[in-house]
């Protein structure tokens, strides 16, 4: 089956690094016109340069997904530049680690705003455009942490991802009649800058041992799953979560494989 998003206009948030950068590069490689939305101008413009050097098409729009004003500007500028929005891929997210009893309320609120409120703001802003088009793809990066498993110092992060998956099910029902699908991809442990900082070299080695396929995932593994959900071929799939984790959450114990 050929999967393609050639000629589509795609917004990717958090595309300055890690998984978001991988998604942006794969989308552009497949022929999409990519809008790189990121808080950091330096990182966002770096992604754009990498895409254009590879003969892809991309522009950068500075965006703080916690801000309704920034989100409205992102959607308006994208439509102004390209005339339409076919794909919204909301990947931006944070996970500063902290035990619950030592977690500042400000940290909890920042994680909620960045990871969960932003999903509402972006969907609210892009949905009217996609409804008029009678077609669209709204995608989110979720996680195995929260919906499937827990992580001791990431209660705030897990709560946002569990909430995100619930939000997606309702949004999928609201927009299905307009030809808009809403789906999530839940990564397992993916080798990004943040994961390296969180786990450290030894933690990465130990985690790799309990992943059945035999190692930590790559950002491209998530990008390819997003590519399917973004395509016309996925038009009959909505309200679903695709776990991409190398089998990480399957074993009852390390002795199970």
Secondary structure, DSSP 8 states (H G I E B T S, - for coil): -----TT-EEEEETTTSHHHHHHHHHHHHTT-EEEEEES-HHHHHHHHHHHHHTT-EEEEEE--TT-HHHHHHHHHHHHHHHS---EEEE---------GGG--HHHHHHHHIIIIIHHHHHHHHHHHHHHHHT-EEEEEE--HHHHTB--TT-HHHHHHHHHHHHHHHHHHHHHGGGTEEEEEEEE-SB--HHHHHHHHHHHHHHHHHT-TTSS-B-HHHHHHHHHHHHSGGGTT--S-EEEESTTTTT-SSGGG-
